[in-house]
Amino acid sequence: MQNLKNKTALITGGSKGIGYGIAASLIEQGMRVAITSRSQSNAQEAAAELNKAGKGEALGLEADVRDFSSQQKAVEQLLQKWGQLDLLVANAGLGYFASIEDMTMDQWHDTIDTNLTGVFYSIKASLDALKSAKGYIMTISSLAGTNFFPNGSAYNASKFGLTGFTQSVMLDLRQHGIKVTTIMPGSVATYFNNHQPDEKDGWKIQIEDLGQMVVDLMQMHPRTLPSKIEVRPTQPPQK
């Protein structure tokens, strides 16, 4: 089992939801974690909350995955503080759900630019540091990246693309000693798409479950790579 203490991670969109859950689990292992948000205040508030655990260390950074230079700056800030990057979790994402008749141009571009191009930018900005550390890249895709549904044209396209992109990157980088995994969750209890989590969401995947999965992947022997993981609630409600 790999010791994670003092290893470093960059988690995009880490101020809430899945990203926050992953950050909390990594910090519990003694890791140093930079989380990004488009809002500096949101990033700093989340980092302050994470730092209360006292086992690792959190850093809140303002960054927008749709802007390559913004991603470069986030990586530079992390390296200036900690000197290495062991794990990139490309988590930032959003969704607009509407018929193709109603989907706007702006909604389409925002979805693709965030969920797909944003991951490309995050990986490109991190690549040199990850090569030096023989690090790990994890992308957060979705079961929507293999199962299409009505009113999901932009979201499906972004997640199908992300799943294929990540698997190709895995083949590109494996000989550099970099591991690459895409995690594809189903229903998760988060605020995604303006949902308000409550006690009725107990059947859903919880953010700490995905955090534990990331820890388990990081601790797995370097010779073994689960390259694509589909994650479902064990017992969803019957329709």
N, C-alpha and C positions, 0 to 999 in steps of 0.2 A: 504494500500500500504506500502510495506516494505521500510524503509530508508536504503539506501546503503552506506551512507557516512562512510568512514573509514573501511568498510569491505575489505577483501583482496582476491585476486585471483591469481592463477597461470595459465598461458596460454602457452601451448607448441606450438612451431612454431608460435610465436606471433610477429615476426619482420616484417611480410608482410601479404598481402592477408586477408583471413577471420579472422585469429588470431589478426591481427593488427586492423581491423575494430571493433572487439569485445572489444579489449583493449581500444580503443578510446571512445567507448560508455560507458564503465564502469568508466573510469576516468572522463568523463563528469558528472557522478553521484557522484563524490567525493571518488571513491574507490581507493585502493592501489593495483597496478597490477604488478606482475612480469611476464615478457615475456621471453621465451627461444628461442634460435637459436643454431645451430651447430657452428655458427660463433660469437665469443664474440664481434667483432666490429659491426656486423650487429645488434646484440641485443642492444648494447649500443647506436648506432645511432638511432634506432627506439625508444628506451626509451627516449632519449633526445628530439626527436620530440614530443612524447606524453606529456612530461612534460611541453611543451610550453603552453598547455591548462590551467595549473595552478590550476585545481580544485581538482584533486586527485594526485597520485604519481605513477610513473613508475620506474621499476627496470629491467635492462637488464642482463640476465644470459646466460652463455654458457652451453648448456646441449644437450645431444643426447638421444632421447627416446629409442633408441635401446640398451642402456647401463643402466641397473638398478641402478648401483652405481651413475651414472651421474644424474639420476632422484632423487635419495635420497639426493644428494648434493644440488640440486636446491631447494628442499623442506626445507632442513636445512637452507640454506641461507635466504629464505623467512621468516622462523620462527625466525631466529636470528634478522632480521630487524624489523619485525612487530608483532611477537608473536602469530599469529593465521592464519589459512587458512580456508576461508569460501567457496571458489569456485575453483574447478579445471575444466578448459576447455581443454580437450584432443583433440587438433586440428591438431597437426603435421601430415602431410601426403604427399604422393607422388604417382605418377602413371607412369607406363610403359605400352604402348599400342601396342601390336603386336600379330600376330597369334601365337598359341601354337607351331607352327613349328619354329618360330623365337625367341620366348621368351627364354632368357638365364637363366641359374641357378641363376646367381647373381641378375638379375632383379627380379626374383620370390622371392628370399629370402629378398632382400631389401624392396620390397613392403609389404610382410607379416610381416617382422620384424619391419617396421616403422608403418604401418597402423593398425596392430592388436596387435602384441606382445608389441609394444611401448605403447599402451593404457593400457594394463595390467600392465606394469611396472609403468606407471605414477600413476595409481590408487593405486597399492600396496604401492608405496613410500609415497603417500599422506594420506593413510587411517586413521592412528592414529590421525593425525591433524584434518581431516574432522569429525571423530567421536567426538572429543572434542568440535568442533564448531557446531555440527549438521548441517554440510555444504551441499554443492550441487556439484554434478558431472555432467558435460555435455560433451558428446562426439560428435565430428563432423563426422558423417558418410556421406552418399550420397544417392541419388536416385539410384545409382549403387548398393546399398545394398539391393535393392528389384527388380530392372530391369536389367537383364543381356543383354549384347550386344557383337557382334563379336570383336575380338582383345582386349577383356577386361578380360581375364581369371584370371590374377593375381589381378587386381584391383577389379573386381567383387568378387572374393574369399575373399579379405581382407575386403571389405565393407559389404558383406553379413555376414561374421564372426563378424565384429564389431557391427553390428546391433543386432545380436543374443546375443553376449557377453554382450552388454550394458543392454539389457532387463533382462537378468538373474541377472546381478549385481544389477539392480534396485530391484528385488525381494529379493536378499540377504541382502540388506542394509536398506530397508525401515523401519524395526523395530528399527534401530539405530537412526532414525530421519534424515537420509541422503536421500536427493532427488537425483534421477538419471534420466536424460533425454538424448536421442539421437536425434540430429538434422540432417535431411537428405536433404541437398540442391540439387537442380538441377543445371542449368547453372548459374555460378557466374562470375562476371567480375573481374578476378584476373590474375596473371601471371602463374597460374597452367599449367603444361605441356608446358612451354616455350611460352605460349600465350602472346601477347602484347595487353593489353586493349586499346581501343580507343573509339571514339564517336559512332562507330557502335555497341558497347556493351550496349547501353542505355536500351535495352529491357531486359537485364539479371538482375538477383538478384544482388544488390550492397552490398559491405561489410558492409556498415552502416545499411542496412536492417537487416542483421543477428545480428549485434551489438544491435540494438533496440530489437530484439527478445530475446536475452539473458537478457537484462535489464528487459523486461517484465516478463520473467520467474522468475528472482530473486525477483521481487516485488510482485509476486503472493502470495496469502494467503498460509501459510504452509500446510493447510489441502488439497490442490489441487495440483495434479501432472500430467502435460502433459508428458507422458513417452516417446512418440515417435512422432516426428513432421516431416512430409514431406513438403518441401518448393519448390515451382515451380515459374518460371516467369509467370506473369499473361497472357501475350500475346506473345508467341514466334513467330518468323517469320514463315510464311507458306512455306512449301517446294514445 
